[in-house]
Amino acid sequence: MKNVYFISVPIIVGIILGIYVTSNLVSDSINDQSLLTNTQLMKNGSPEMGLANAPISIVEFGDYQCTFCYKFHDETMKKINDKYIETENVNFIYKDFPLNGGQSILASEASYCAQKQNKFWEYHNTLYDNWGGENTGWITENVLLGFARDVELNLDDFSQCLENSEFRQKVLDNEQFGREVGINATPSFLIFNDNELYRIVGAQPFEKFEQAFQKLRNS
């Protein structure tokens, strides 16, 4: 999506309950601010990329068919990974927000079937590396099976997982959670530490993320 906003939300640390938003700047539609705790933001998504206790976390809400999600993956994610994730300054979680419907849901389901074989990120990257547009029909069970073959998954286990829709509810739950915290476009990013949270929307340049990281390091 082209519309972009970049805002800061102050948060405080609760020793047991996690981090809580003390302002309603993220979205007027968020009635339960406890949804924006560290625990709630991180749970139910992808495996964590990077150091678990890194000082800054990113949660991306994405759709495997989304044009601007692809642009982020293609143009910005590698820079973030090389400079911040690999150096243990940032960790990263992906959550599903399948705005483009059934094919996007199926692709997300496939990524978690790959996760069962400890290859979520390999499969996730393969989906974006082979992106074929929005609602063009490129996501099919046969194509997803081909990607599973490319990343050397057990094809029988993968196929059974996909056919049984083992992770459909997980994908739908992630989408619902996103809506509850004000996500309405992809890609959307929540970037936070124990004191502050920023929201970035759209395929923004690397420098925009660096700006958020710098602010969080100083908070």
C-alpha positions in Angstrom: 0.0 0.0 0.0 1.3 3.5 -0.8 -0.1 5.4 2.2 2.5 5.6 4.9 2.6 6.9 8.4 5.4 6.7 11.0 4.4 7.4 14.5 5.8 6.8 18.0 3.8 5.3 20.9 5.3 5.4 24.4 5.1 2.1 26.3 6.2 1.1 29.8 7.6 -2.1 31.2 5.4 -4.3 33.4 7.6 -6.9 35.2 5.1 -9.7 34.8 2.6 -8.5 32.3 5.0 -7.1 29.6 4.9 -3.8 27.8 1.7 -1.7 27.7 0.8 1.2 25.4 0.1 4.4 27.4 -1.3 6.3 24.4 -4.0 5.6 21.9 -2.0 7.0 19.0 -1.6 3.6 17.3 -5.3 3.4 16.4 -8.5 4.7 17.8 -10.0 1.3 17.1 -7.8 -0.5 19.7 -10.0 -0.9 22.7 -7.8 -3.3 24.6 -4.3 -1.9 24.9 -3.1 -5.1 26.5 -3.0 -6.6 23.0 0.1 -4.5 22.5 2.3 -6.2 25.1 5.6 -7.7 24.1 4.2 -11.2 24.6 1.1 -10.6 22.5 3.0 -9.0 19.6 5.5 -11.8 19.3 3.3 -14.9 19.9 1.7 -17.1 17.1 3.8 -15.8 14.3 6.8 -17.1 12.5 9.9 -18.4 14.3 12.0 -15.6 15.6 14.8 -14.4 13.3 17.8 -13.1 15.3 18.7 -13.0 18.9 15.7 -13.7 21.2 16.6 -10.9 23.7 17.8 -8.4 21.1 17.1 -4.8 22.3 14.7 -4.1 19.4 12.0 -6.2 17.8 10.1 -5.9 14.5 6.8 -7.6 13.8 5.8 -7.5 10.1 2.2 -8.1 9.0 2.4 -9.3 5.4 0.7 -11.0 2.5 2.7 -13.3 0.2 0.9 -11.8 -2.9 1.2 -8.2 -1.8 3.3 -6.0 -4.2 4.7 -3.8 -1.6 5.5 -6.8 0.7 7.5 -8.2 -2.2 9.3 -4.8 -2.7 10.2 -4.8 1.0 11.6 -8.3 0.8 13.5 -7.5 -2.4 14.8 -4.1 -1.6 15.0 -3.6 2.2 14.9 -6.8 4.2 18.4 -8.0 3.3 19.9 -4.7 4.5 18.1 -5.0 7.8 19.2 -8.6 8.2 22.8 -7.9 7.4 23.2 -4.7 9.5 20.9 -5.3 12.4 19.6 -8.9 12.7 22.9 -10.7 12.1 24.6 -8.4 14.5 22.1 -9.3 17.2 20.7 -5.7 17.5 17.2 -6.6 16.2 15.0 -9.6 16.0 12.2 -10.1 13.5 8.8 -11.9 13.5 6.5 -12.3 10.5 2.7 -12.5 11.0 0.1 -13.2 8.3 -2.3 -10.5 7.1 -3.7 -12.1 3.9 -5.6 -9.2 2.4 -5.6 -10.9 -1.0 -7.8 -13.8 0.1 -7.7 -17.5 -0.4 -4.4 -17.9 -2.3 -2.6 -15.8 0.3 -4.1 -17.8 3.1 -2.9 -21.0 1.4 0.7 -19.7 1.0 0.8 -18.7 4.7 -0.5 -22.2 5.6 2.3 -23.7 3.5 4.9 -21.6 5.3 3.9 -23.2 8.6 3.8 -26.6 7.1 7.5 -25.9 6.3 8.0 -24.7 9.8 7.0 -28.2 11.0 10.2 -29.3 9.3 12.3 -26.4 10.7 12.4 -24.6 7.4 10.0 -21.7 7.8 12.5 -19.0 6.7 13.8 -20.9 3.7 10.2 -21.4 2.5 9.1 -17.8 3.3 12.0 -16.5 1.3 11.3 -18.8 -1.6 7.7 -17.5 -1.7 8.9 -13.9 -2.1 11.8 -14.8 -4.4 9.2 -16.4 -6.8 6.5 -13.7 -6.4 4.1 -13.7 -9.3 1.9 -10.7 -8.6 -1.4 -10.1 -6.9 -4.3 -12.4 -7.7 -2.7 -13.7 -10.8 -3.2 -17.4 -10.0 0.5 -18.2 -9.3 -0.2 -19.7 -5.9 -1.5 -23.2 -6.3 -1.0 -26.4 -4.4 1.3 -27.7 -7.1 3.4 -24.6 -7.1 3.6 -24.7 -3.3 4.6 -28.4 -3.5 7.3 -27.4 -6.0 8.7 -24.8 -3.5 8.7 -27.5 -0.8 10.8 -29.6 -3.1 13.1 -26.7 -3.7 13.8 -26.3 0.0 14.1 -30.1 0.4 11.1 -30.8 2.6 9.6 -34.2 3.1 6.9 -33.9 0.4 4.5 -36.4 1.8 4.4 -34.7 5.2 4.2 -31.3 3.6 1.3 -32.4 1.3 -0.6 -33.9 4.2 -0.2 -30.9 6.3 -1.5 -28.6 3.5 -4.3 -30.9 2.6 -5.5 -31.1 6.2 -5.4 -27.3 6.6 -3.4 -27.8 9.8 -2.5 -24.1 10.1 -5.4 -22.3 8.5 -6.8 -21.2 11.9 -3.3 -19.9 12.9 -3.3 -17.8 9.7 -6.8 -16.5 10.4 -6.0 -15.8 14.0 -3.0 -13.7 13.0 -5.1 -11.7 10.6 -7.7 -11.1 13.3 -5.1 -10.0 15.8 -3.7 -7.6 13.2 -7.1 -6.0 12.7 -7.5 -5.7 16.5 -4.3 -3.7 16.7 -5.2 -1.4 13.9 -3.4 -3.1 10.9 -5.2 -2.3 7.7 -2.5 -2.4 5.0 0.5 -4.6 4.0 3.2 -4.6 4.8 2.8 -3.0 8.2 5.6 -3.0 10.8 5.5 -2.6 14.5 9.0 -1.8 15.8 9.6 -1.6 19.5 11.7 -2.0 22.6 10.8 -1.9 26.3 10.0 1.8 26.2 8.6 2.8 22.8 6.8 1.5 19.7 6.9 2.8 16.1 4.6 1.9 13.2 5.8 1.9 9.6 3.4 1.2 6.7 4.4 0.4 3.2 7.6 -0.7 1.4 9.7 2.1 3.0 13.4 2.5 2.3 16.0 1.1 4.6 16.7 4.6 5.9 13.2 4.8 7.4 13.8 1.7 9.5 17.2 3.0 10.5 15.5 6.1 11.8 13.2 4.0 14.0 16.1 1.9 15.2 18.1 5.0 16.1 15.2 6.5 18.0 14.6 3.3 19.9 18.3 3.0 20.8 18.0 6.5 22.4 14.8 5.9 24.2 
